[in-house]
């Protein structure tokens, strides 16, 4: 994995009510958004009593990169954010969005939305909090979406296909799921999702503990 990132941000957070989207297109408020991400990382690091060097070593990235991210002058890749989140013992989602209260209900128009660089898939967070034992996510894959590079994280994941066809790559295995099919797997095995069709695919995925 490369430890170097673009200093001029190419991704930003875009607010829409309570929805937050991470996209890989420059926006006017990119500097402010990257600063927000950096502030959340700094706050989480401070809460755990870690120095810049300690966080960098645990995450497997350079100290200077962590410093640049915290100051909002470097736009990290999703893989780098995932490494940092793991080192901080926080869900990746929590670094991209405000944590809501501890309510039980998420109205349809209040779902928080996440889009990762390199992926056109839309992830709608259905769980009211990321502090629980599980997070529920509604994912929409546009036609032909190849997904991201394989990812791995601690925990278990279950997916069910709500519409269309989903191609799952789990380690060396390839599985094709259709409407109504479901699949559970160990999230520590490298995995990625793909929509091989010309129609949208929608899935519901449960991740425990919250970490994506």
C-alpha positions as CSV (number, residue, x, y, z in Angstrom):
1,X,0.0,0.0,0.0
2,X,1.3,3.5,-0.8
3,X,1.9,5.8,2.1
4,X,1.8,8.9,0.0
5,X,-1.4,10.9,-0.7
6,X,-2.3,13.9,-2.9
7,X,-1.8,17.1,-1.0
8,X,-4.4,19.0,-3.0
9,X,-7.7,17.4,-1.9
10,X,-9.5,15.5,-4.7
11,X,-12.3,14.3,-2.4
12,X,-14.7,16.1,-0.1
13,X,-17.7,15.7,2.1
14,X,-20.9,17.2,0.9
15,X,-23.8,17.8,3.3
16,X,-27.4,17.3,2.4
17,X,-29.5,17.7,5.6
18,X,-28.2,14.8,7.7
19,X,-26.8,13.0,4.7
20,X,-23.1,13.1,4.0
21,X,-21.6,12.0,0.8
22,X,-17.9,11.3,0.2
23,X,-17.2,11.9,-3.5
24,X,-14.0,12.1,-5.6
25,X,-14.8,15.4,-7.4
26,X,-13.4,18.7,-6.1
27,X,-15.9,21.0,-4.5
28,X,-15.6,24.6,-3.3
29,X,-15.7,23.6,0.4
30,X,-13.0,20.9,-0.1
31,X,-10.6,22.5,2.3
32,X,-13.2,22.9,5.0
33,X,-14.4,19.3,4.6
34,X,-10.9,17.8,4.7
35,X,-10.3,19.9,7.8
36,X,-13.5,18.4,9.4
37,X,-12.1,14.9,8.7
38,X,-8.8,15.9,10.1
39,X,-10.5,17.3,13.2
40,X,-12.3,14.1,13.8
41,X,-9.2,12.1,13.5
42,X,-7.3,14.4,15.9
43,X,-10.2,14.3,18.4
44,X,-10.3,10.5,18.3
45,X,-6.5,10.4,18.7
46,X,-6.5,12.7,21.6
47,X,-9.3,10.7,23.3
48,X,-7.1,7.6,23.1
49,X,-4.1,9.6,24.4
50,X,-2.0,8.8,21.3
51,X,0.8,11.0,19.9
52,X,1.0,11.6,16.1
53,X,3.9,9.1,15.9
54,X,2.1,6.4,17.9
55,X,-1.0,6.7,15.6
56,X,1.2,6.7,12.5
57,X,3.1,3.6,13.6
58,X,0.0,1.6,14.5
59,X,-1.7,2.6,11.3
60,X,1.3,1.8,9.2
61,X,1.6,5.3,7.6
62,X,4.0,8.2,8.0
63,X,3.8,10.7,10.8
64,X,4.0,13.6,8.4
65,X,1.0,12.2,6.5
66,X,-1.1,11.9,9.7
67,X,-0.1,15.5,10.5
68,X,-1.1,16.7,7.0
69,X,-4.5,14.9,7.2
70,X,-5.3,16.4,10.6
71,X,-4.5,19.9,9.4
72,X,-6.7,19.4,6.3
73,X,-3.9,19.7,3.7
74,X,-3.8,16.1,2.5
75,X,-6.7,14.1,1.1
76,X,-6.3,10.5,2.3
77,X,-7.3,7.5,0.3
78,X,-10.1,5.3,1.8
79,X,-7.5,2.6,2.6
80,X,-5.5,5.1,4.6
81,X,-8.6,6.3,6.5
82,X,-9.4,2.6,7.2
83,X,-5.9,2.1,8.6
84,X,-6.2,5.1,10.8
85,X,-9.8,4.2,12.0
86,X,-8.5,0.7,12.9
87,X,-5.6,2.2,14.9
88,X,-8.1,4.4,16.7
89,X,-10.6,1.6,17.3
90,X,-13.4,3.6,15.7
91,X,-15.7,2.8,12.8
92,X,-14.6,4.2,9.4
93,X,-18.0,5.8,9.0
94,X,-17.5,7.8,12.2
95,X,-14.7,9.8,10.6
96,X,-16.9,10.9,7.7
97,X,-20.1,12.0,9.4
98,X,-21.5,13.5,12.6
99,X,-22.6,10.9,15.1
100,X,-26.3,11.4,15.8
101,X,-28.0,10.9,19.2
102,X,-29.0,7.6,20.7
103,X,-32.5,7.5,19.2
104,X,-34.1,4.4,17.8
105,X,-35.6,5.7,14.5
106,X,-34.0,6.8,11.3
107,X,-36.6,8.5,8.9
108,X,-36.2,7.8,5.2
109,X,-35.3,11.4,4.5
110,X,-32.7,11.5,7.3
111,X,-30.5,8.7,6.3
112,X,-26.8,9.6,6.2
113,X,-25.2,8.8,2.8
114,X,-21.6,7.8,2.2
115,X,-19.8,7.5,-1.1
116,X,-16.2,6.3,-1.2
117,X,-13.5,7.5,-3.7
118,X,-13.2,5.0,-6.5
119,X,-16.7,3.6,-6.1
120,X,-20.0,4.8,-7.6
121,X,-22.0,2.8,-5.0
122,X,-24.2,4.7,-2.6
123,X,-24.3,3.6,1.0
124,X,-27.3,4.7,3.1
125,X,-26.8,4.2,6.9
126,X,-30.0,2.8,8.4
127,X,-28.7,2.5,12.0
128,X,-29.3,5.5,14.3
129,X,-25.9,5.2,15.9
130,X,-22.5,3.7,15.1
131,X,-21.9,3.0,18.8
132,X,-24.0,-0.2,18.7
133,X,-22.9,-3.8,18.1
134,X,-24.0,-3.7,14.4
135,X,-24.6,-1.3,11.6
136,X,-27.2,-1.8,8.9
137,X,-26.5,-0.3,5.4
138,X,-28.6,-0.1,2.2
139,X,-26.2,-0.1,-0.8
140,X,-27.1,0.8,-4.3
141,X,-24.7,-0.3,-7.1
142,X,-25.2,1.4,-10.5
143,X,-25.0,-0.8,-13.7
144,X,-21.5,-2.2,-14.2
145,X,-20.1,-1.0,-10.9
146,X,-16.8,-2.8,-10.3
147,X,-16.6,-1.8,-6.6
148,X,-13.4,-1.0,-4.8
149,X,-10.2,-2.9,-4.3
150,X,-10.8,-5.9,-1.9
151,X,-11.2,-4.8,1.7
152,X,-11.0,-6.6,5.0
153,X,-12.0,-5.6,8.5
154,X,-12.7,-7.2,11.8
155,X,-16.1,-8.8,12.3
156,X,-18.8,-10.5,10.3
157,X,-21.0,-9.4,7.4
158,X,-24.3,-10.6,6.0
159,X,-25.8,-9.3,2.7
160,X,-29.2,-9.9,1.1
161,X,-30.0,-8.9,-2.4
162,X,-33.1,-6.7,-2.6
163,X,-32.9,-6.0,-6.4
164,X,-30.8,-7.1,-9.3
165,X,-27.7,-9.3,-9.2
166,X,-24.6,-9.1,-7.0
167,X,-21.2,-10.6,-7.7
168,X,-19.2,-11.3,-4.5
169,X,-15.5,-11.8,-4.5
170,X,-14.4,-13.4,-1.2
171,X,-10.8,-14.3,-1.1
172,X,-10.3,-16.6,-4.1
173,X,-14.0,-17.4,-4.3
174,X,-16.5,-15.8,-6.7
175,X,-20.2,-16.1,-5.8
176,X,-23.2,-14.7,-7.8
177,X,-26.3,-13.7,-5.8
178,X,-29.7,-13.0,-7.2
179,X,-32.9,-11.4,-5.9
180,X,-33.7,-12.8,-2.4
181,X,-30.3,-14.6,-2.0
182,X,-28.3,-13.9,1.1
183,X,-24.7,-14.6,2.2
184,X,-22.7,-14.4,5.5
185,X,-19.0,-14.3,5.7
186,X,-16.0,-13.4,7.9
187,X,-15.1,-9.8,7.1
188,X,-11.4,-10.4,7.7
189,X,-11.3,-12.3,4.4
190,X,-10.6,-9.8,1.6
191,X,-13.9,-9.1,-0.2
192,X,-15.5,-6.8,-2.8
193,X,-18.8,-6.5,-4.5
194,X,-19.6,-6.0,-8.2
195,X,-22.8,-5.4,-10.2
196,X,-22.2,-7.3,-13.5
197,X,-25.5,-6.3,-15.1
198,X,-27.0,-3.3,-16.9
199,X,-29.5,-2.7,-14.2
200,X,-29.1,-1.3,-10.7
201,X,-28.5,-3.7,-7.8
202,X,-29.6,-3.0,-4.3
203,X,-28.5,-4.9,-1.2
204,X,-29.0,-4.7,2.5
205,X,-25.8,-5.5,4.5
206,X,-25.4,-5.9,8.3
207,X,-21.9,-5.4,9.6
208,X,-20.9,-6.4,13.2
209,X,-19.2,-4.6,14.8
210,X,-19.7,-1.4,12.8
211,X,-16.7,-1.1,10.6
212,X,-16.7,-0.4,6.9
